[in-house]
Amino acid sequence: MSRRQANPMRRFVDSGSFSLAGALHSKPRSSPILPIGLVLVGAILLIGYVYSGSGKFRGEAVSRIGGDYSCSVEVQRVIPFLKKAYGDSMHKVLHVGPDTCSVVYKLLKEEETEAWGVEPYDIEDAEATCKSLVHKGIVRVADIKFPLPYRPKSFSLVIVSDALDYLSPRYLNKTLPELTRVASDGLVVFTGYPGNQRAKVAELSKFGRPAKMRGSSWWVRFFLQNSLEENEGAIKKFEQAASKGSYHPACQVFHLKPYN
């Protein structure tokens, strides 16, 4: 599934504000070199802007989910707070969700941090850096409705964002235990708030259904049904760090204990 950004170039048409008489009185021998030169310079600058991000990530503010703000972007924002909350458990991290290449790329820039990712989308139009991460086996493209290709407790911390919102309870009952199975110290879940619908038509062919944003009470009940407990210690440390950083969450964040 291709998720290319829209071309920012627009065609401008004559608004009709210049009269025919004014055009007839213009200088017939004015040199066209200067206007042509200006057009060429403008075109070069515009093309350079459009392709300036080729081969690298362009920052955190844009998500490939319809170009909208996403919880995967939120993960990148709160990495410092997660490090405060989990300490040594941030040394070996798995991120699961769209835009995982951007998340993994940022995690790898942290000192003493190893990171891997699972991307539920195809990556036909991905940046060169993302394709490199896939080629190295750091990021995998996989359907999270099926078992993850990792051994139990392969990672100290598993972070999932923008993925569970697309799953029905039937598949959540399979996927959530899988995410917990590969975590040794904890699982952090980022979900959208109810009413924040991000699903676009293009995404439906991958997930098969639009995103369904559920409230915190629904998620807490669902976690309990799957014998998952909230990690009170991590929650307290995360909230303290977030408060000091004047952080206002754009997504719901749940901290869960792994299975014993």
Secondary structure as UniProt FT lines:
FT   HELIX           20..24
FT   TURN            28..29
FT   HELIX           33..50
FT   TURN            51..55
FT   TURN            64..67
FT   HELIX           71..77
FT   HELIX           79..86
FT   HELIX           87..91
FT   STRAND          92..96
FT   TURN            98..99
FT   HELIX           100..108
FT   TURN            111..112
FT   STRAND          114..119
FT   TURN            124..125
FT   HELIX           128..135
FT   TURN            136..137
FT   STRAND          139..141
FT   TURN            144..145
FT   TURN            152..153
FT   STRAND          155..161
FT   HELIX           164..166
FT   HELIX           169..181
FT   STRAND          183..191
FT   TURN            194..195
FT   HELIX           201..207
FT   HELIX           216..225
FT   TURN            226..227
FT   HELIX           232..244
FT   TURN            245..246
FT   STRAND          252..256
//
